[in-house]
Amino acid sequence: RKLTNGQTLFNELKTFNKPIMLTEVNQAPDGPNGQLGMDEQKQNTFVGQMANWAYANKDVINGFIVMQLMDVTNTGRGYTDYYGLVNSIPVKTGSANANIGAPRPAYYTLKDIIAKDK
């Protein structure tokens, strides 16, 4: 999108010569309040596109933080329950205690982008 002066927001932010960080980057889970869980392909595509864009602009983008590393297993019905790059397996239904599950595809995509500088 363009600002009223015709610039993109990104180009306008660059004029301040300050660090820019992208935080809480993620694809929204499906369903009202995310109750249907994360569409892993949508998450992988969105996180990958954003991370690649940030990497391509690393002269200006000083940080990239994905929301969140692991699912939050409070109830299985909240909109933040499925944002994880790694699935969580609740110890019992409705429990906040969980075991680490399998990484989602976006985990591997992000891992590959991070490894570009090694």
Buried (B, 14 or more C-beta within 10 A) or exposed (E): EEEEEEEEEEEEBBEEEEEBEBEEBBBBBEEEEBBEBBBBEBBBBBBBEBBBEBBEEEEBBEEBEBBBBBBBBBEBEBEBBBBBBBBBEBEEEEEEEBEEBEBBBBBEBBEEBEEEEE
